[in-house]
Amino acid sequence: MTMRAPSSELPIKFDGVTVAAGGVTILDDIALTLAPGLPTVLIGPNGSGKSTLLRLAMGLLAPSRGRITWGGLEHVPPLKRAIVFQRPAMLRRSAAANLRFALRAAGIPHAEHARRIAELLELVGLHALADRAARRLSGGEQQRLALARALARDPAVLFLDEPTASLDPIATKAVEDIIRAVSERNIKVVMATHDLGEARRLAGEIVMLHRGRIVETGAAASFFDAPQTPEAGAFLAGELLI
Ligand SMILES: Nc1ncnc2c1ncn2[C@@H]1O[C@H](COP(=O)(O)OP(=O)(O)OP(=O)(O)O)[C@@H](O)[C@H]1O
């Protein structure tokens, strides 16, 4: 994978974005700018709206009210954006074949497939398991393969929804190392987690959500050292936010 120049997909701007479904307001009047740089980590309790925000930024969901722009434009097709969900589904074929499928779907010329597959497997540390059936891989290995698959289209922005939620510490470290490597290649990482340790380890910037609203945003260091709102203070202190 090559170092990429900052992309025209960025910044992603949310302007007065509200999402309502089934009579419930899931996100309420969100104003947010996702800019190039270190990972942006969305934190907040279960149901606070993190996944919904990621789906909006990916373009999988339209706001009920407000506007989202990518590099200043509305309705930009997600050709240079990728998302990895909490429990990624693998095709019933080998790890390498899952990547080949993704490369084909992204329109990468056939002649480049073997080189890109080798490169992607190397990046996520799965080169020795290229021929293993993807569904036989462990949870952590599947998550790494899902990351490689998302990177197949050479995205400018990578959205991750709780990528280590069900992994043990060793598998978590492997995934976090990949996230750092991705970020160092100038791919903007935007991820949701409710693991504060993970947020501390990876975030350049924090966006804290509570009940569908942004309660605080800021540089990770200042957020963790001196949260500005009672909700953030309580969340960092390990109190239950309801
Ligand atoms: N299509 C929908 N219709 C009605 N309610 C929905 C819909 N999608 C999400 N919700 C609700 O919106 C709230 C926010 O959900 P979301 O998944 O974005 O939160 P989250 O912060 O990612 O939570 P978690 O950490 O549990 O994954 C939840 O209460 C959820 O039940």
Ligand as a Chemical Component Dictionary entry (heavy atoms), coordinates in Angstrom:
data_LIG
# 
_chem_comp.id                   LIG 
_chem_comp.type                 NON-POLYMER 
_chem_comp.pdbx_formal_charge   0 
_chem_comp.three_letter_code    LIG 
# 
loop_
_chem_comp_atom.comp_id 
_chem_comp_atom.atom_id 
_chem_comp_atom.alt_atom_id 
_chem_comp_atom.type_symbol 
_chem_comp_atom.charge 
_chem_comp_atom.model_Cartn_x 
_chem_comp_atom.model_Cartn_y 
_chem_comp_atom.model_Cartn_z 
_chem_comp_atom.pdbx_ordinal 
LIG N1  N1  N 0 -33.341 2.114  12.336 1  
LIG C1  C1  C 0 -33.528 2.420  13.627 2  
LIG N2  N2  N 0 -34.763 2.611  14.126 3  
LIG C2  C2  C 0 -34.953 2.944  15.424 4  
LIG N3  N3  N 0 -33.960 3.084  16.305 5  
LIG C3  C3  C 0 -32.701 2.892  15.868 6  
LIG C4  C4  C 0 -32.403 2.559  14.512 7  
LIG N4  N4  N 0 -31.055 2.449  14.378 8  
LIG C5  C5  C 0 -30.527 2.707  15.592 9  
LIG N5  N5  N 0 -31.506 2.969  16.495 10 
LIG C6  C6  C 0 -31.325 3.324  17.923 11 
LIG O1  O1  O 0 -30.532 4.495  17.973 12 
LIG C7  C7  C 0 -29.672 4.485  19.097 13 
LIG C8  C8  C 0 -28.229 4.695  18.654 14 
LIG O2  O2  O 0 -27.735 3.530  18.014 15 
LIG P1  P1  P 0 -26.230 3.362  17.543 16 
LIG O3  O3  O 0 -26.069 1.945  17.116 17 
LIG O4  O4  O 0 -25.875 4.426  16.597 18 
LIG O5  O5  O 0 -25.440 3.621  18.922 19 
LIG P2  P2  P 0 -23.980 3.166  19.358 20 
LIG O6  O6  O 0 -23.449 4.322  20.164 21 
LIG O7  O7  O 0 -23.188 2.751  18.189 22 
LIG O8  O8  O 0 -24.269 1.962  20.303 23 
LIG P3  P3  P 0 -23.400 0.627  20.598 24 
LIG O9  O9  O 0 -22.205 1.108  21.361 25 
LIG O10 O10 O 0 -24.344 -0.153 21.444 26 
LIG O11 O11 O 0 -23.092 -0.001 19.288 27 
LIG C9  C9  C 0 -29.917 3.151  19.780 28 
LIG O12 O12 O 0 -30.812 3.387  20.837 29 
LIG C10 C10 C 0 -30.554 2.301  18.699 30 
LIG O13 O13 O 0 -31.410 1.347  19.249 31 
# 
loop_
_chem_comp_bond.comp_id 
_chem_comp_bond.atom_id_1 
_chem_comp_bond.atom_id_2 
_chem_comp_bond.value_order 
_chem_comp_bond.pdbx_ordinal 
LIG N1  C1  SING 1  
LIG C1  N2  SING 2  
LIG C1  C4  DOUB 3  
LIG N2  C2  DOUB 4  
LIG C2  N3  SING 5  
LIG N3  C3  DOUB 6  
LIG C3  C4  SING 7  
LIG C3  N5  SING 8  
LIG C4  N4  SING 9  
LIG N4  C5  DOUB 10 
LIG C5  N5  SING 11 
LIG N5  C6  SING 12 
LIG C6  O1  SING 13 
LIG C6  C10 SING 14 
LIG O1  C7  SING 15 
LIG C7  C8  SING 16 
LIG C7  C9  SING 17 
LIG C8  O2  SING 18 
LIG O2  P1  SING 19 
LIG P1  O3  DOUB 20 
LIG P1  O4  SING 21 
LIG P1  O5  SING 22 
LIG O5  P2  SING 23 
LIG P2  O6  DOUB 24 
LIG P2  O7  SING 25 
LIG P2  O8  SING 26 
LIG O8  P3  SING 27 
LIG P3  O9  DOUB 28 
LIG P3  O10 SING 29 
LIG P3  O11 SING 30 
LIG C9  O12 SING 31 
LIG C9  C10 SING 32 
LIG C10 O13 SING 33 
# 
